[in-house]
Amino acid sequence: MRLPLAALAEVDGERVDPDLPYVVDAHVHLFPDGIFRALWRWFGEHGWPVRYQLTTPEAVDFLLSRGVGRIIALHYAHKPGMARSMNAYMAEVVRAHPRVTGLATVYPFEDDAKAILEEAFALGLSGVKLHCHVQAFAVDDPRLRAIYEACAENDKPLVIHAGREPSSAAYPCDPYAICGAERVERVLADHPRLRLCVPHLGADEFDGYTRLLERHDHLWLDTTMMLGDFFSVKPPPRILSVRPDRILYGTDFPNLPYAWDHELRRVRHQGFSDAVLEQVLATNARTLYRLP
């Protein structure tokens, strides 16, 4: 996939379509201001222009005021020593915004990674987010066992960007060298109590992740940025239909190159029945995160 990419010129929708069911955006990034600014610079140089350069409170208000019912908030630490302060920040966000479900982060190779996550769960965080590209690790690296065990023992899901795309030469590793559906399958086999969600429908290994969905009941995929025809890689319809109870709607807001409802408008055209549409937009996220 070639990056950087240009933004799309389109008009923002005013609200979620009232004909849609309740919407949970299962992939929203919330960071402290300084980290957000650094991310936007990185995206501008190596990815795409970020359309919504909003602070955390602004981003939350933007989505909720437009009819998104609940936000699953993700973040990730790109170096050691950051995770505790970032998790404390996310816990404050969750306390201030009842409709935000916040996840913890940890740098994978910190000696006290498991303790960091135990502390984060005690603060009220509801899962963990990791990013193979940014944090430069392979998902089946045995050093991650403590993280997987912490999630499984505390019944907390793990969201892990383990697909090869979207990739960039600016990452500290080659995503194609460390990512692969077969690596994720090893983790699923070794940790049968771990509930694992892979964003971007596992791009670009759509066939591989379709097979994993067929084999593993504790795997979920989210749709983030894959239904909007923005990238050159396009998911085949079967990945959405083989296990619709394991597909979550997500966006990557606010780090988007197009309108906030760009993908939401396209979800209507995926051929989902009303029941499946409700699963993808809300029920599956509620199941994964144990939400009411």
N, C-alpha and C positions, 0 to 999 in steps of 0.2 A: 504494500500500500504506500502510495506516495504522499508524504507530508512535507511542508505545510500545505494546508488547504484554505481556500477562500471562504469567507462567510457567505451565507445566502441572504439575499435581500427579500424579505417577506414581512407582511404585517402581522403583529401579535394578535392572537385571539383575545377577546375581552374576558371570557370565562370558559370553564369546562362546559362542553355541550350538555344541556340539561337532559338530553335523551340518553346519555351515558350513565352507567351505574356509578356508585361511589368509587372514587379514584384514590389509590395509594401510590405515590411515586416512591418506588423502592430503591432509587439510586440518586440521591441528592448529596452534593458535597458541601459541607460546612466546615470552615476553618477560621482560626483567628485572623484578624485583618492583615498582619504582616505576611503570613503564609499565603493567604489569598493573593496578595499583590505579587509575590514571587511566582506563584503558579500562573497568573495571568501573563506575566512577562515571558515565562517559559512557553506557554501555549502560543503567544504571539510570534515567537521566534521559530518554534519547532512544530507547532500543531495547526492551530487556526485562531483567528481573532475571537476573543471571548466577548459575546454580545452583552452579557449581563454581569457587569463588574460591580456586584452588590456585596455588602457586608452580610454577615450571618443573619442579623435581625431583619435586614431588608429582603434577603432571599426567602426567608421563612414567610414573611408577610406577603411577598409577591405571590407565592404559590397558593397560600391559604386563602388570600383575598380573591383569588380567581377560581376558587371552587375545588382545588385539590383537597381531599379530605384528611390525608395523613402523609407525613414525610418520614422516610427512613433515611437518616443522616449518616453519611460515611466520611471518614478521613483516614489519612495514613501518614506515618512518621517516616521521613526519608533518611534519617540517620539516628544513631543511638542517642539516648538521653532526652529525647523529645516526648516520648509517649505519655509519661505521667502528667505533664502539664497539659498536653492536648486532651487527654481523657478527662481531666478535671474541667477543662473548658467545655467539652461536649456535655458533661454532666450538668453544668450550669445552664446550657442551652435547653436541655431536656426539662429541667425544673421550671424554666421560664416559659416554655411552650409545650403544653400538654399534648398537642397533636404531633410532636416530633418524637420519634423513636431513634435514639442515638446509639451508635456502635462505638466500640473501643478500637484502639490501634496499639500496635507494639512493633518495634523494630525486631525482625525475626531472630537475630543472633545475639541479642542482649542476654547476659547471664541470668538475669532475674525476670525473663519474659513471662513465665507462668505467674509469678507474684504480681507483676504489673497488671496482668489480666484479672486476677482474683480481686485486686483492689478496684479495678474499673467496674467489675460486676457489682461489687459492694456499693459503688456510687450510683448504681441504677442503670448502667449501660447494658444493652440487650443483645450484643453479639460482637463480632470482631471483623475488621476490614484489613486485608493485606493486598499488596500489589506487587506481583513478581517483577514487572518491568522496572518500577521505581526503586524497589528495595533490593533488586538484583539477587533473587534466589529462585531455585527450582522448587516446585511445590512438593516433590517427593524427597527433598533433602532430609535426612534423618534427624538433623538438628531441630527441625520444626515439631518433633513429636510432642514436646512439652506444651506447645501452643494448641495442638490438636486435642491433647488430653484435657487441657483446661476447658476448652469449648465443650467437649463431650461430657465431662464430669459435671459441668454447670448447666447443661442443656441449652447452650447458646450457639446460634448458627454462626458460620464463618463465611464471609463473602471474600472471595479471593480472585483477583484478576489474573487468571492462569492461562487465558487464551493468548495466541501469538500476536493478535491485532487488537486495536490499532497500535502499530509499532512506530518507533522513531530511532534514527541513528543517534539522537541526543541522549537516549537512555544510557545508564552506566553498564549495560549488558546487552547482549544480542537476544531479544525475546525468542527468536527461533531456536536458539541453542538451549534455552532453559525451560521452554514451555512445550506442552504436548498433551493431548487427551490421554495418552497412555500413562503419563505421569500422574494425572488426576485419578485415573482408575486405580493405580496402586494405593493412593491415599484412601480412596473410598473402601478398598478391600481391607486395608490395614486398620481402619478406624470406622467400623460399622455403626457406631453410635453418633458419629459426627454428621451434622446436617450442614451441607456444603452448597453454596450458591456461586456459580461462575457467571460474571457479567458478560454483556455483549454477545450472548448466545454462543459463547466459546469461540468467537471469530478468531481465525478463519477456518477452523476445523469443524465445520458444521456437521458433516457426516459422522465424525468421531464422537461428537457430543450427543448426537441423536442416538447412537448406539449405547452410550453411557446412560442416557435417560431410560432406555428400554431395560437396562440391566440393574440399575441402582435406584431404590426408592428414596435414598437420602441425598439425592442430587437435585438441585434446582438451577435454572438458568434465568437471567434477566435479559430484557430486550434492548437495553440501553444503546441508543444510537444505531441500531441495526435495522429498524423498520422505516427509516426516513429517506432511503435512497441517497444518502450523502456520500457514503464510501463506495469504492469500486467493488468491494466484496458484498454479496447479497445472500442472505440466508434462504435456503430452499424451504418451501411451505411445510415440508414434513417435520422439520424440527419444532414447529409450533403445534403440530397436530398429534404427534406421537404420544405425548404426555402433557396435555394442556393443564393438568393439575400441578405441574411443576414449572410453569412459565410465569414470570413476574414482569409487570410493566415498570420500566425505569427510564430516566432521561439523561443523567449527568448534569442537570441544572446545578448551579448557574453557568457552568463552563461550556456553554453551547455556542455554535456558530450560526444558529438559526433560531426561529421563534420558539418560545417555551412549549407551545402546543403542537409543534411540527409533527412529532411522532404520534401524539395523541389523536390527531386528526386522521392519521394513516392506520391506526389500529382498527378503525371502523371498516377498513377495506381488506382485512385479512381473511374474511370468510368465516369468522367466529359466529357460532350461535350465541343467543343472548346469554345462555348459561355459561358458556366458555368465556365470553367477554367479561362477565362478572368475576369469574375465577382469575383471569389474567390481570384485571385492573385492581382487584382488591382481595378476593378470598385467599389466593395463594400466599400473598404477603402476610395476611393475618395468620394463616396456618404456620408459616415459617417462623414468625416472630412471636407466636403465642399471643396475638392481639385479640381483644374482644370483638 
